[in-house]
């Protein structure tokens, strides 16, 4: 339940290119989220790639800290806030979460923002499915 397995990580370069080319996006500061329904069956319900820009954070230690905290927040809340609401639509998603903040925030702040981000993502996915069903 509270795991983040290899099957949940988005590694396929073709899917990542397609996500950045034709995916939907929104901003939930300090994160920028791109998502799209999976064009092919995936081994997990949601596959995600988490990034931090080298342009903003020159030191790899800082980028790794940001990505580690983001992954932890995602891992803790994905089940109740993402998987359960999306199970009703029975859809699979590919997702990119990019950290665009200017400073390194503490875990509590990132946790709170990840909860808001997942709620906003579910709203957009459900609105997209409702629009497609009409």
N, C-alpha and C positions, 0 to 999 in steps of 0.2 A: 504494500500500500504506500508506504513512505519511502519509495525507492526511485532511483533514476538510472534505469538500465541502458545498455548500449542500444537496444532497439528503439528507445525513445529519442536518441540523438540523431539529428539530421546530418548525414554525411554525404549523401548523393549529390554530386556537383550539378547534374542535370536538373534535379528538383530545386536546388538552391537558385540556379540561374532562372528557372521558370518562376519561382516565387518572387524574385526581385524584378522580373520583367512584367508579370501580369498579376501580382498579388494585390490585395487591398491593404491599406496601412492606416494607422492612427497613432496619435501621440498621447502618452500618459507619462508626463515628465517624472523621472529622468529616463524613461524608456521610450523607444520608438518601436512599434510592433508592426510586422508585416505578416499577413496570413492569407491562406487560400485553401480551398478544399483540395484534398489529395487527388491528383489525376489518375493514380493507380493504387491498388491495395498496398497498405503499409503493414509492417509487422507490429506496430503499436497504433493506438487510437490517435495520438498526437505525436508528431516528431518535431523537435525544436532545436534551433541553433542559437547560441547565446554569444554576443560579441561585445567588445569594448574597443573603441577606436585608438589606434596607435598615434594618430595625429593629436589627440587630446591628452593621452597618458603615455608619455615617452617610455617610462620604465615598465618592463614586463611584470615586475612585482605588483605594481598598482593595477594593471589590467587583469592579472590573475586573481587578485583580491576581489575586484569588482565582479568578475565572472563567477567566482566561487560563491560569493554572497547572493548573487542573482539566482544561481542554480539551486542553492539551499532554500531560498524563498519559494521558488517554483516547485521544488520537490515537496515541501511541506503542505502546499495548498492546492496542488493540481487535482487531487482526487475529488474533494468536495466542491471546488469552485469551477473546475474545467471538465473533468471526465464525466461526472454525474449529470450535469445539465446537457452536455453534448450527446450523451448516450440516447436520449430521446430522439434526436435527429439521426442517430446511427451513422454519422458522417465521420470521416477521418480528416485531420487537418495537418498542414505543414505550417510551421510558425518560426519567425525570426524575432528575437528580442535583442535589440541593440541599446546599449547604455549610452546616452548622449549627454548626460550631466557634465558639469564642469569640475565638480569636486567629488571626492570619495565620501559617500554617506555611510552612516552606521547601519547595522543590520535591522534595527527596528524600523527605520525609515523605509528601507528597501522592501521589507516585509509588508508594510502597510501599502506601499505603491504597487506591489505585485498582486495583492488582493484586489485593489481597484482595477488594475490592468486586466485581470482574469474576468472580472464582472463585465467590464466594457467589451472584452472579446466575445463573451457569450452572447451579449446583446446584439453585437454586429453579426455574428454567425446566425443567430436565430432570425434576425431581420432579413438576412440574405436568403435563408431557406424559405421564409414566408413569401418573399418577393418571387422566388423561383417557382413556388407552388401555385401562384396565381396565374 
